[in-house]
C-alpha cells in the first residue's frame, strides 16, 4: 500500500510539473528555460490516469485489509505508512497537484494586472507573437514576466487560450528577435511574429 500510494503521489507531481516549474520560476525570480518540461503536457492525461489507478488500488487494498481485520483475528500492528490516515494525506496532496493548473492563477498577483514599464521616449511598436505550448495561466504569467524584463517593453498581454502575446515596445531598445528569444527562453515555442 505504501508503494502504490507513493507511485500515485509521484505521478501526480509529474503531471503538474509543466505548470509548477514556471510558477516557481516566477516566485523565486529565476529566469530560464522550462523547455525540458513542456513536453510533459502531452503525457499529462496518462499520468492522471496512472495517479488515479495507483491511488484507487491503494485504497482498494487498504479497505480490503480493514475488512479482513474485522474477523476477530489476532490484531497486527501496522505502521503509520500503512494507515488510512497516511493514504488520505497522500490522496489529498495528489488531488492538489492534479488540479494545480485550475487554481495556479490564484498564486500570482492580480490576474488582470498588466506588466507596465515607464513610458518610453522612442518609437513604440506593437508585436503580435503566437506561442506554442502554453496550457494554463501559470504558463501565461511565466511568459509575461520574462518578456517584461526586456528594456523598452512598456506593455505585455499574454493569453494561453489564444496561444499569443501582444507586446508594446520601444523599437530603439529592443526588437522582435529579442522578444522571440525571451519567449523561447521560457521553454515555449514562438511559431510566428507580426508587427501591428
C-alpha positions as CSV (number, residue, x, y, z in Angstrom):
1,X,0.0,0.0,0.0
2,X,2.8,2.4,0.8
3,X,4.4,1.8,-2.6
4,X,1.2,2.4,-4.6
5,X,0.5,5.5,-2.6
6,X,3.9,6.9,-3.4
7,X,3.5,6.0,-7.0
8,X,0.2,7.9,-7.1
9,X,1.9,10.9,-5.4
10,X,4.9,10.8,-7.8
11,X,2.7,10.6,-10.9
12,X,0.5,13.4,-9.7
13,X,3.7,15.5,-9.1
14,X,5.0,14.6,-12.6
15,X,1.7,15.5,-14.2
16,X,1.8,19.0,-12.7
17,X,5.5,19.8,-13.4
18,X,4.6,21.6,-16.6
19,X,2.7,24.2,-14.5
20,X,4.6,24.2,-11.2
21,X,8.0,24.9,-12.7
22,X,7.0,28.2,-14.3
23,X,5.3,29.3,-11.1
24,X,8.4,28.5,-9.1
25,X,10.5,30.4,-11.6
26,X,8.2,33.5,-11.2
27,X,8.0,33.2,-7.4
28,X,11.8,32.9,-6.9
29,X,12.7,35.3,-9.7
30,X,14.6,32.7,-11.7
31,X,14.7,33.2,-15.4
32,X,15.5,30.3,-17.5
33,X,14.1,27.5,-19.5
34,X,11.4,25.1,-18.6
35,X,11.6,23.6,-22.1
36,X,12.7,20.3,-20.7
37,X,9.3,20.1,-19.0
38,X,6.9,21.4,-21.6
39,X,6.8,18.0,-23.4
40,X,5.3,16.6,-20.2
41,X,2.0,18.2,-21.0
42,X,1.4,15.6,-23.8
43,X,1.7,12.9,-21.2
44,X,-0.5,14.6,-18.6
45,X,-3.6,12.6,-19.4
46,X,-1.7,9.3,-18.9
47,X,-0.1,10.4,-15.7
48,X,-3.5,11.5,-14.4
49,X,-4.9,8.0,-15.2
50,X,-1.9,6.4,-13.6
51,X,-2.3,8.5,-10.5
52,X,-6.0,7.7,-10.1
53,X,-5.3,4.0,-10.8
54,X,-2.4,3.8,-8.2
55,X,-4.4,5.6,-5.5
56,X,-7.5,3.5,-6.3
57,X,-5.5,0.3,-6.0
58,X,-4.0,1.5,-2.7
59,X,-7.5,2.4,-1.3
60,X,-8.9,-0.9,-2.5
61,X,-6.1,-2.8,-0.7
62,X,-6.5,-0.7,2.4
63,X,-10.3,-1.2,2.6
64,X,-10.0,-4.9,1.8
65,X,-7.4,-5.3,4.6
66,X,-9.6,-3.5,7.1
67,X,-12.5,-5.9,6.3
68,X,-10.1,-8.9,7.0
69,X,-9.1,-7.3,10.3
70,X,-12.7,-7.2,11.4
71,X,-12.8,-11.0,11.6
72,X,-11.7,-11.1,15.2
73,X,-8.3,-12.5,14.3
74,X,-5.2,-11.6,16.2
75,X,-4.6,-7.8,15.6
76,X,-1.5,-6.9,13.7
77,X,0.3,-3.7,14.5
78,X,0.5,-1.5,11.4
79,X,3.0,1.3,10.8
80,X,1.8,4.8,10.1
81,X,2.8,4.3,6.4
82,X,0.1,1.7,6.1
83,X,-2.8,3.5,7.7
84,X,-5.8,5.2,6.2
85,X,-4.7,8.5,7.6
86,X,-1.4,8.3,5.6
87,X,-3.2,7.2,2.5
88,X,-5.7,10.1,3.0
89,X,-2.9,12.6,3.2
90,X,-1.2,11.2,0.0
91,X,-4.6,11.3,-1.8
92,X,-5.2,14.9,-0.7
93,X,-1.7,16.0,-1.9
94,X,-2.1,14.2,-5.2
95,X,-5.5,15.8,-5.8
96,X,-4.0,19.3,-5.1
97,X,-1.2,18.5,-7.6
98,X,-3.6,17.2,-10.2
99,X,-5.8,20.2,-10.1
100,X,-2.9,22.7,-9.9
101,X,-3.5,24.1,-13.4
102,X,-7.0,25.2,-12.5
103,X,-6.0,27.3,-9.5
104,X,-2.4,28.3,-10.3
105,X,-3.5,31.8,-11.3
106,X,-4.5,32.5,-7.6
107,X,-0.9,32.2,-6.6
108,X,0.1,35.1,-8.9
109,X,-0.6,38.8,-8.4
110,X,-3.9,40.2,-9.6
111,X,-4.9,38.3,-12.7
112,X,-5.8,41.4,-14.7
113,X,-2.7,43.3,-13.7
114,X,-0.6,44.3,-16.7
115,X,3.1,44.5,-16.6
116,X,3.9,48.1,-17.4
117,X,7.2,49.9,-17.5
118,X,7.6,53.6,-17.6
119,X,6.7,55.4,-20.8
120,X,9.4,55.1,-23.3
121,X,10.7,58.0,-25.4
122,X,11.4,56.2,-28.6
123,X,9.0,55.0,-31.3
124,X,6.5,52.5,-30.0
125,X,5.7,49.4,-31.9
126,X,3.3,46.5,-31.1
127,X,4.2,42.9,-31.8
128,X,1.8,40.0,-32.0
129,X,3.6,36.8,-31.1
130,X,1.9,33.4,-31.5
131,X,3.3,30.9,-28.9
132,X,3.0,27.1,-28.9
133,X,3.0,25.1,-25.7
134,X,1.1,27.3,-23.2
135,X,-1.6,25.3,-21.4
136,X,-2.5,27.2,-18.3
137,X,-2.3,30.6,-16.6
138,X,1.0,29.6,-15.0
139,X,2.5,29.4,-18.5
140,X,0.9,32.8,-19.3
141,X,2.5,34.5,-16.3
142,X,5.9,33.0,-16.9
143,X,6.0,34.3,-20.5
144,X,4.7,37.7,-19.3
145,X,7.4,38.1,-16.7
146,X,10.2,37.2,-19.0
147,X,9.2,39.5,-21.8
148,X,8.6,42.4,-19.4
149,X,12.2,42.2,-18.3
150,X,13.3,43.4,-21.7
151,X,14.5,47.0,-21.9
152,X,12.0,49.1,-23.9
153,X,8.9,46.9,-23.3
154,X,6.1,49.0,-22.0
155,X,3.2,46.6,-22.0
156,X,2.8,42.8,-22.3
157,X,-0.5,40.9,-22.6
158,X,-0.4,37.1,-22.9
159,X,-3.2,34.7,-23.4
160,X,-2.6,31.0,-23.1
161,X,-6.1,30.2,-24.5
162,X,-5.3,32.2,-27.7
163,X,-1.7,31.0,-27.7
164,X,-0.4,34.5,-28.2
165,X,1.1,37.6,-26.7
166,X,0.8,41.3,-27.6
167,X,3.9,43.3,-26.7
168,X,4.2,47.1,-26.9
169,X,7.9,48.1,-27.1
170,X,10.4,50.8,-28.0
171,X,12.0,49.7,-31.3
172,X,15.2,51.5,-30.4
173,X,15.8,49.5,-27.2
174,X,14.5,46.1,-28.2
175,X,13.5,44.1,-31.2
176,X,11.1,41.3,-32.3
177,X,14.2,39.0,-32.2
178,X,14.7,39.9,-28.5
179,X,11.1,39.2,-27.7
180,X,11.2,35.9,-29.5
181,X,14.4,35.0,-27.6
182,X,12.8,35.8,-24.3
183,X,9.7,33.7,-25.0
184,X,11.9,30.8,-26.3
185,X,13.9,31.0,-23.0
186,X,10.8,30.1,-21.1
187,X,10.5,26.8,-22.9
188,X,7.5,27.7,-25.1
189,X,8.0,28.0,-28.8
190,X,7.3,31.1,-30.9
191,X,5.6,30.0,-34.1
192,X,5.1,33.4,-35.7
193,X,5.6,37.1,-35.1
194,X,3.9,40.1,-36.7
195,X,4.3,43.8,-36.1
196,X,0.9,45.6,-35.9
